[in-house]
């Protein structure tokens, strides 16, 4: 009568719990109780702030809010611990936070595609200085995107580019991705195809730093053309793709499976997920102060990082993977 060990699988953007459909059965067959929820703001979740863009309380989308969601869910399931929390893409951010702040509860962690960039680096040794600046500034992420140097956006604009996370944080982003609904399937097919190993344009390599020169080397789905919305950015890459190449993606994402994503996002829109980006990019760390209390802390539970060889997600935050490997942010990493 001993309960099966619990595995918690956390999806990314623009995904759903459905994204784990091919992973759940073999894990369950291996003897685990596997749970894959829609995360806050996605899919069938309820109770989150659905008011218009300008009225949403983004304090309800903070990093610790997502950890609370998972702890509450696990208790509701009748468990007092999680054998392993697994996160993909922005779900890896939640998974890393779970492992960071509740190592007693989340016993191990696996991050997919998105490395953990570390807990906050606060200004240090500045008590006697007239300036509050210190080593916490301009680290190209520093645990949250709001810690990245603002100068990079102007420099990207001068190169005719803009960063997708800051685009996702704008008011028009949701409508521009949803409308027209008749083209939503084509957009999502193209988006998933471009981010997959099937697209030949994915030839990732480490970037030297958080600079416009380096970031401009990323594909349009990460660093977009300046005047384009995300649908248009995807379309620019897709224009040069053959119908045969795109059709081949149906081997791993059938039309029936794609229809699940189309149906859900046509119903809900993307704003629930986009609010995650708004929190992390807000100037001055307006909504990430709850994270500061963990400054300097590392993930101490057993951790692993897994990614595909054609996945640019490894390098979109320059230096993050290196921090995991050399022990600066994880004390027990097995890649």
Buried (B, 14 or more C-beta within 10 A) or exposed (E): EEEEBBBBBBBBBBBBBBBBEEBBEEBEEEEBBBBBBBBBBBBEBEEBBEEEBEEBEBEBBBBBBBBBBBBEBBEEBEBEEBBBBBBBBBBBBBBBBBBBBBBEBBBBBBBBBBBBBBBBBBBEEBEEEEEEEBEBBBBBBBBBBBBBBEEBBEBBEEEEBBBBBBBBBBEEBBEBBBEEEEEBBBBBBBBBBBBBEBBEEBEBEEBEEBBBEBBBBBBBBBBBEEEBBBBBBBBEBBEEBEEEBBEEBBEEBEEEBBEBBBEBBBEBBBBBBBBBBBBBBBEEBEBBEBBBEBBEBBBEBBBBBEBBEBBBBBBBBBBBBEBBBEEEBBEBBEE
